[in-house]
């Protein structure tokens, strides 16, 4: 009897562009299912943007049936606390969509994700795009960078959560 495929939905929360990427682990092999963006209205109200983000993530969850959601934790720079508060709104509706679907949500800091994929916790976006391209054997780097960041979150969960469990099962 084969174990069911594991699907990891990585999300890079944003008010204008929320990147997502779904990776599937089948018989120990990692593959890209789909990646893209959910766009909020550029000039709409905050409430309208949050409704669009929630609806978009609900659609992604319904169509791709992930088993886990990996999302980047909020980081607040002391010079820009308002940015973290605004991003918290987007992150909140994303977590709500996952909870409504009964999905586990795992959180990783941006520096942890970057360190896992590049060895540098402060890697620039271009380096992250190249790392995701390399790890998933893609013909081109994911664009926009929000998609690469979402896939990076999913890859981080694979390396820190899923893969160690697979190795334990093989030894047992």
N, C-alpha and C positions, 0 to 999 in steps of 0.2 A: 504494500500500500504506500503510495507516495504522499508526502505532506503537501498541503495546499501552498500555492505561491504566496509569498509575502510581498505586499505592495506598500511602499513608503511614499507618502506625499510630503514633499518639502515645500515650504512656503517662505517667501521673503515679503513680509508685510509692508504695504505702502498705501498712502491715501490716494495717490494718482495711479500708480502702477503696483499691483501686487503680483509678484512672480510666483509661478508654481511649477513643479516638476514631479512626476511620478516614476519611481524606479521599481522594478519587479525583480524579485529573487526567485528563480526557478531552478530547482536541482542544483543549488549552490552557485548559479550563474547570475550575474547582475546585468540587467538590461533596461534601457530607457523605454517607457511606455508612451509618455506624452509630456510636453512642457509648453508653457505659454504664459500669458498674462491675463489678469482680470483688471480692467481699467475702471477707475472711478471718474465721475464727471470732473473735468478740469475747472469749470466755473460753477458747478452746482453747490448746493449747501452741504455742510458737513453731514447732515442726516441723510441726504440723498446719496452721497458717496458711500457712506457706511452700508446703506441698504443694498447698493450695487455690489459692493465687495462681498457682503454676506451672501447674496444671491449667486454671485459668480462662484464662490467657494463651495456653496451647497451643490451647484451644478457639477463642479469638478468631482466632488466626493461621490455624488450619485452616479456619474458616468464612468468613473475609473475605479471605484470601490477599493480605496486604500485600507490597510489594516492599522496604520499608524500615521500620525502627522508629526513631522519634525519642523520646528519653527525657531527662528532666531529670537533670542531674548532681547528685550529692550536695553538700549544703552543710552544713558543721559549724560551728555557733556555739560559740565557745570555752566558753560557760557550760553547754552541753548536748552534750558529745561523745557520750554514750550514744545520743542520738537518731539521730545519723548512723550509728553502728554498727548499730543496729537496722534503720534504713532500708536500709543496705547489704545486709542479708540479702534484703529484698524485691526490691531492684534486681538482686541477683545471680541470683535464680531467674527474673526477667523476662528478663535478658540470656541466661541459659541456654536458655530456651524459644525465643528468637529465634535463637540459634546452632544449636540442634537443627533448626530449620526452614531453616537456611542463609541467614538474613536479615542484611543489614547493619544495625548498630546505630550511630546517630549521637547524640552527646551535646551538649546545650546547657545552659548555666547558667541558673538561674532569672532572673537579672538580664538576661541576653541575650534570653530569650524575652519578658520583660515590656517591654524596650526596643523590640524589633521591633514588638510589637503596640500599645503605648500611647505610646511615646516616653519612658517613665519606667521605669527599671530597678527601682524600688521600688513599683510600682503595687499597690494593695490587691486582694484577691480579687474584690470587686464590680466594680472597674474592668476586671479581666481578663475576667470573665464578660460584661460589656457589650461589650468589644472583640471577643471571639469571636462574640458574637451579631451584631454589625455586620459583621464580615468574612465571615461565612457566610450573611448575610441570614436569620437564624433568627427565628421569631416570638417566641421567649422566650429569655432567657439560659439557658445550660446549667446544670443543677443536678443533683447537688451540685457545688460548686466543683472537685472532683477531675476531673470530666468536662471542665470548661472548661480546666483546666490541661493535661489530656492533648491536647485539641484545639489549645490554644495551642502546645504542643510540635510538633505536626504542621504547624501553620501556619508556625511559625518555620522548619522544615525546607523547607517549600514555598518560602518567600521567599528563603532563603539557599542552598538546594541545588538544588531542582528548577527553579524559575522562571528563574534565571540560565542554566541549561543549555538551557532551551527557547528563550530569547532568542538564544543563540549559534547554535542550530540553525536558527532562522529567518533569521539573517543569512548563513549559509553557503550 
